[in-house]
Amino acid sequence: METCNILVKNANELITLKGPNEPRTKKEMNNLSIIKKGSIAIKDGKIVDVGKNLNYKGKEIIDATGKVVMPGFVDPHTHLVFAGSREFELDMKLKGYSYMDILKKGGGIFHTVNETRKASEKSLFEQGVKRLNNMLRHGTTTCEVKSGYGLSTEAELKILKINRKLDEKHPIEIVSTFLGAHATPREYSANDYVDIVINEMMPKIKDLASFCDVFCEKDVFTVNQSKKILEAGKKHGLIPKVHADEIVDTGGANLAAEVGAISADHLLRSNEKGVKNM
């Protein structure tokens, strides 16, 4: 009888997702390859066998009777490290203020940026652990974590370094995204800030992130500014991602296709041509 480190057995349903290693669409999403009363053998941190009535001697045995065993969720869009919650904006929203109205009144991103800049690394780390614990409790085992609530070289570095520390200390696997271009700080023009993102921030953060993101939106960053940032990121080995077309159609979906973005988020107002190009 072979030995394994962990043997999970008697799962009411073991969801294997056996099949093509690609995103599933439409009816394919119902094909979960479920094994009733299933078991999993894990050795040296890897799953070595799945099935029914596995013949392994487990150093640790977990009885999953009455439970579902499934792959962990992967959350591809989070803003984990920040200070300054914004529940107070609900009253403004109920009064009909738009996202951009709230932003111009000092709410939105800028409120969180101010609080994040003031917060200590210790405080931000502890808040991040609490959020990750809650995510893990609900089944998330991997998440992408964006910066973007610093909007200065010092603060963006602080966030990305905390991301790395959280990845080292917490069971959830973290993949970092540099979102220095989340908004333009009030102390700069958009063009001046784009130059800071490219020439000052990127050389310093390039080893702390896998992706580069930008908020391509009316009154935030134009398509040309966004493209400039994403192309510069690619030169530093950062894979492009895009926030776009949440409020109006800026052509952000087409930009995502043009720069070869690995993902494009929001897209509530994207035109059909841009979506097809992606």
N, C-alpha and C positions, 0 to 999 in steps of 0.2 A: 504494500500500500504506500503510495506516494504521500509525502508530507507537504503541507503548505502553512504559511504564517496565519492566514485567516480563512475560515470556512464559513460562509453565510449560507444557511440552508433553510428549507421549508418556506420560502417566500410565497405568499399567496399568488403574487404575480411578479415575475422577473421580466422586466422590459429590456430587451437586448438591442432593438433597432438594427438587427441583422439585415444586411442588404447593401445597396450601392452607397459608397462613401461620398454623398453629395446631398445638398438640400432637397427635401421632399416637398412636393406641391400637390394641391388638390387631393385626389383620392389616395395618393401615396402616403399622405399624412396619417391615414388610418392603419397603415401596415407597420405595426410596432414590434412584430415578432415576439410575442409574449409567451413565456414558458410558465405554466401553472406548476406550483410547488417546486419552484426552481432553486438552484444552488449556484454559488460562485466560489471558486477557489482562487486565493490571492497569495502570491509568493514574491518576496523581495519588491513589494510595492507595485506589482503588475498582476492583472487578471490573467490567469493561466488556463482557466477552464470554466465553462458554464454548462448547465444542463440539469437533468433530474438525477437524484440519487448518486451524486458524485462520490467516487471511492477515494477519498483523501482523509488523511489524519491531520486535523487542523490544530496548531498550537493554541489558537483562539477560535472558539466556535460561537457564532452569533445565530440565535434562533429567530428567524424572521417570520414566524407563524402569524398569519393575519395581517401582514404588511406587504407593501409594494416596494420592490427594489428596482431602482431605475438610474440611468446616468444623471449626473448633476446638471443643473441648468447653467448655461453660459450667458451672462448678461453683457451684451456688446456696447452698452452706452450708459455710463454712470458718471456722476460728478460726486465722488465720495468724500474728498478732503476739502472741507470748507467750514466756515463759521458764519453765523448770522442767518437763522431761519427766517422765512418771510410770510408767516401766517397773517401778518397785518395787511398784506396785499389783498386778501380775500374781500374785505370791505370795499376796496377800490374797484375790484373786478365786478362786484355785485352792483356797483353804481355805473357800470358801463365803460370804465376806463380800459383802453386796449393795452397790450403788452408794451408798446412803444410809449404810450402815455405814462405808464407807471415807471418806465425806465427814465424818462425825462424828468420825473419828479423825485428822482433819487432812490427809487426802489429797484426792483429787478436785480440784474447782475451787479450794479454799482453798490448797492447796500451790502451784498454778500462779499464783494471785493474789499470794501472798507473793513469789515469785521474780520475777514481772513488775514488781511495784512497785519492787523493788530494782534491776532491770536498767536500764542507761543507754539512751537513745534510740539511740545508735550501735550498741549490741549488738543491740537488738531489730530495728533496721533491717537489719543484716547477716544475722541469722537469717531474717528475712522474705525477703530476696533469695535465700538458699539454697533456701528452700522453694518460692518462685516458679520458680526455675530448674528444679527437679525437676518441678514441675507442667507447665511449658512443654515440657520434654523428653518428657513423656508425652501432650502434645496439648491441654492446657488453655490457652485464650487469653483467657478472661474468668472472673473469679470474684467472688463476693460474700464480703466479709470482715467478720466481726463483731468488735466490741470485747468487753468482758465479763470480761476477766481483770485489770481494774484495780479496779473496785468502789469507786472514790473519784473525785471530780471531776477531780483532778489526773491520776490514772493513766488514766482513761478518755479524757481529752483527749490525753494522750501517745500512746495507741494509735491514736486516730483521725487524729491529725496524721501519724503514721508511715504509716498507710494511704494518706493523700493523697500523701506523699512517694514511696511505693512505686509508686503509680499514675503519678506524673510521671516516674519514673526507669526503670521496668521495662516491657518490651513487653506484658506481660499487663495487660489492662484490669481495674481494680478498682472495685467498687461497695461502698460502706461501709454497715454496719448498726450502729446504736447498741444494744448489749445491756448497758446498765448494770444492768439487772435480771436478771442471770444467777444471782445468789444474794444472800443478805443477809449482809454482813460481820459478823463476830462482835461488833463494837463497837456495833451498832445493833439495835433491834427491827425487825421487818419493816415495820411501819407507818411508823416514823421514817425508814427507808431509802427507802421509796416516796416520801415527801415530798421527800427529798434528790434522788432521781432526777428528779422532776417539776419542782421549784422551783429547784434549784441547777444540776443537770447539763444539762437540756434546753436552757435558754436559751443555754448556752455551746457546746453541741455541734451545734446545729441546722443549721449551715452546713457541717458536716464529714461528714454522713451523709445517706443517702437513705431509710433504713428505720429503724424502731424495733421491737426484738424483746423478748420477755420469756419467762422460763422458768416456765410455769404448771404447777406440780407440787406434790404433797403435800410439806409441810415446806419448800417454797421460796416460791412466791407463789401465793395463792389466785386463783380466777377473778375475784373483785371487785377485788383489788389489781392483777391483770394488766390488767383492763379499764380501770381508772383510769389506768394508765401508758400504755396504747396510745391511749386517747382524748386524753390530754394530748399525746402525740406527734403525733397528727393535727393538733392546733391549731398545732403548730410546723412543719407541712409534712412530717412523717415518716410514711411509709407503713407500716402495721402488718404485722408478721410474728409468728409464735408458735412457741415450743418448747412442746410439751404432751403430756401423757398417755404419757410414756415408761415410768413405773413403775406408776402407777395411773391409773384413769379419773377425772380431775378435772372433766370437762366442758370441757376445753380446745378440743376440736374444734368444739363449739358456739360457744364464745367466738370462735374464728377466723371463723366464719360471721357472727356478730353484729356484729363490728367491721369486717368487710370486709377481712380480712387477705389480702394478696397471696399468702401461702404459710403452711403450717402443717407443722412438721417433727416427727419421731418418731412420735407417734400410735399407738404399739404397743398401747395399752390403750383406745383411743377406742371409744365405743359406736356402734352402727350409726346411730342417729338423728343424732348429731353429724356423722358422716361424710357422711350424706345431705344434711344442711343445708349443708355446705360445697359 
